[in-house]
């Protein structure tokens, strides 16, 4: 592959179609469940035939795997970028909270799919998602340990998981269009759960 091949109009169009299919899959899987959606449904949602979906994914399980693995990778990469952007532990933790609030408010369908359909993944894909999730948790635990150096690591991990549970409940209580006051409230509650006063 040449260095320019990845930026050709054709390759960009293919990447855009893949993104559109994953966005549609999140919406459809959240609404009807993985087993309630067909390849034809996915294709129709982006204006192509069902068989055309196979140009991008080997089948419906591959769509679910890409959806959940991609978002897990994005969390690890994005969270890592937040942490490396500052040497101050409290600022890093506040940044992680803002980052995750942004994610939760922008991706309610993905959170629903993760909660309900993770077990529909192939075992190898489940392992990949769970490994990425552990990596993301440990990123938070490492920062928490810098904020609370005397705290037991197991308890810090419980704090992190409890905070994810709080913020990932937003598909049932808030959407991306949530008022700034709602976002501020989520951040305040998360920081309290983590043992850090709100900024």
C-alpha positions in Angstrom: 0.0 0.0 0.0 1.4 3.4 -0.9 1.5 6.1 1.7 -1.2 8.1 -0.2 -3.6 5.2 -0.7 -5.3 5.7 2.6 -6.3 9.2 1.6 -7.8 8.6 -1.8 -11.5 9.6 -2.4 -12.4 5.9 -2.7 -10.7 5.0 0.6 -12.3 8.0 2.4 -15.7 7.0 1.0 -15.2 3.5 2.3 -14.1 4.8 5.7 -17.2 7.1 5.8 -19.5 4.2 4.9 -18.0 2.0 7.7 -18.5 4.8 10.2 -22.1 5.3 9.0 -22.7 1.5 9.4 -21.4 1.5 12.9 -23.4 4.6 13.9 -26.6 2.9 12.5 -25.7 -0.3 14.2 -25.4 1.4 17.6 -28.9 2.9 17.1 -30.5 -0.3 15.8 -28.9 -2.6 18.3 -29.8 -0.2 21.2 -33.4 -0.2 20.0 -34.0 -3.8 19.1 -31.1 -5.8 20.5 -28.3 -7.5 18.5 -30.5 -10.5 17.7 -33.4 -8.3 16.6 -31.5 -6.6 13.8 -30.6 -8.1 10.4 -27.9 -7.3 7.9 -30.7 -6.0 5.7 -31.8 -3.6 8.4 -28.2 -2.3 8.7 -27.9 -1.8 5.0 -31.2 0.0 4.8 -30.3 2.3 7.6 -27.5 3.8 5.5 -29.1 3.4 2.1 -27.4 0.3 0.7 -28.5 -3.3 0.2 -27.9 -5.9 2.8 -25.2 -7.7 0.8 -23.3 -4.4 0.4 -22.6 -4.5 4.1 -20.3 -7.4 3.5 -17.9 -5.1 1.6 -17.1 -3.6 5.0 -17.8 -6.4 7.5 -17.7 -10.2 7.3 -21.1 -10.3 9.0 -23.3 -8.9 11.8 -21.0 -10.3 14.6 -18.1 -8.4 13.0 -20.2 -5.2 13.1 -20.9 -5.6 16.9 -17.2 -6.4 17.5 -16.0 -3.4 15.6 -18.5 -1.2 17.4 -17.5 -2.3 20.9 -13.8 -2.7 20.3 -13.5 0.7 18.5 -15.2 2.5 21.4 -13.1 0.7 24.0 -9.9 1.7 22.1 -11.1 5.3 21.9 -11.6 5.4 25.6 -8.1 4.1 26.3 -6.5 6.4 23.8 -8.5 9.4 24.8 -8.1 8.8 28.5 -4.4 8.4 28.1 -4.2 11.7 26.3 -6.0 13.4 29.1 -3.6 12.0 31.7 -0.4 12.9 29.7 -1.6 16.5 29.1 -0.9 17.5 32.7 1.5 16.5 35.5 -1.0 17.5 38.2 -2.9 14.5 39.5 -6.0 16.4 40.6 -6.2 18.1 37.2 -5.8 14.8 35.4 -8.6 13.2 37.4 -10.9 16.2 36.7 -10.0 15.8 33.0 -10.8 12.1 33.0 -14.2 12.9 34.6 -15.0 15.5 31.9 -13.8 13.1 29.2 -16.0 10.3 30.4 -19.0 12.6 30.9 -18.6 13.7 27.3 -18.4 10.1 26.2 -21.5 9.1 28.2 -23.6 11.9 27.0 -22.6 11.5 23.3 -22.9 7.7 23.2 -26.0 6.5 25.0 -26.8 3.9 22.3 -23.3 2.4 22.5 -23.6 2.1 26.3 -26.9 0.3 26.0 -25.4 -2.1 23.4 -22.4 -2.7 25.6 -24.6 -3.5 28.6 -27.0 -5.8 26.8 -25.0 -7.4 23.9 -21.4 -7.8 25.0 -22.1 -11.6 25.6 -23.1 -11.8 21.9 -19.5 -11.3 20.9 -17.2 -14.2 20.0 -15.1 -15.2 22.9 -11.9 -13.7 21.4 -13.7 -10.3 20.8 -15.1 -10.4 24.4 -11.6 -10.9 25.6 -10.3 -7.9 23.6 -13.1 -5.6 24.9 -12.6 -6.7 28.5 -8.8 -6.3 28.2 -9.3 -2.7 26.9 -11.8 -2.0 29.7 -9.3 -3.2 32.3 -6.7 -1.0 30.8 -9.0 2.0 31.0 -9.9 1.2 34.6 -6.2 1.0 35.5 -5.6 4.3 33.9 -8.1 5.8 36.4 -6.7 3.8 39.3 -3.2 5.0 38.6 -4.3 8.7 38.7 -6.5 8.0 41.8 -3.5 6.6 43.6 -1.6 9.8 42.9 -4.5 11.8 44.3 -4.9 9.4 47.3 -1.4 7.9 47.8 -2.3 6.3 51.2 -5.5 4.6 49.9 -5.8 0.9 49.3 -5.7 0.2 45.6 -8.6 -2.2 45.7 -10.8 0.6 47.2 -9.6 3.0 44.5 -10.6 0.5 41.9 -14.1 0.3 43.5 -14.3 4.1 43.3 -13.4 4.0 39.6 -16.0 1.3 38.9 -18.7 3.1 40.9 -18.0 6.3 39.0 -18.4 4.5 35.6 -21.7 3.1 36.9 -22.9 6.6 37.8 -21.9 8.2 34.5 -22.9 5.3 32.3 -26.4 5.5 33.7 -26.9 8.6 31.7 -28.6 6.8 28.7 -31.6 6.5 31.1 -31.4 10.0 32.4 -29.7 12.4 30.0 -28.8 12.8 26.3 -26.1 14.7 24.4 -28.5 17.6 24.4 -28.4 17.8 28.2 -28.3 21.3 29.6 -24.9 22.5 30.9 -26.3 22.3 34.5 -26.8 18.5 34.0 -23.3 18.1 32.8 -22.0 20.1 35.7 -24.1 17.9 38.1 -22.7 14.7 36.7 -19.1 16.0 37.0 -19.8 17.1 40.6 -21.2 13.7 41.6 -18.4 11.9 39.9 -15.7 13.9 41.6 -17.4 13.4 45.0 -17.4 9.6 44.4 -13.7 9.9 43.6 -13.0 11.8 46.7 -12.0 15.1 44.9 -13.8 18.4 45.4 -15.4 19.8 42.2 -13.3 22.3 40.4 
